Amino acid sequence: MAYGKAIELFLVNGTADSLITAELSNWNGRQLRFPGRKSLIVNEKT
């Protein structure tokens, strides 16, 4: 049985063409998207 996932996006400056952070439920990490650059994935150690 497949379970759903929740993705939370945060628009840092309130617009989609600026810095965006993304968090996936039940995952120890965060993804940052910088305008005009590739994404950066940060794994947080607990």
JOMO-V644415 format. One record per backbone hydrogen bond with DSSP energy under -0.5 kcal/mol. CO is the residue of the C=O (numbers start at 1). NH is the residue of the N-H. E is the energy in kcal/mol with one decimal. If there is no record, write none. Layout:
<<CO NH E> <CO NH E>>
This chain:
<<6 25 -2.8> <7 9 -0.6> <8 23 -2.2> <10 12 -0.9> <10 21 -2.1> <11 14 -1.0> <15 18 -1.1> <19 12 -1.9> <19 13 -0.5> <20 33 -2.8> <21 10 -2.6> <22 31 -2.3> <23 8 -3.0> <24 27 -1.1> <27 29 -1.6> <28 44 -1.0> <30 42 -3.4> <31 22 -2.4> <32 34 -0.5> <32 40 -2.9> <33 20 -1.9> <34 37 -1.8> <38 34 -0.6> <40 32 -3.2> <40 42 -0.5> <41 43 -0.5> <42 30 -2.7> <42 44 -0.5> <43 45 -0.6>>
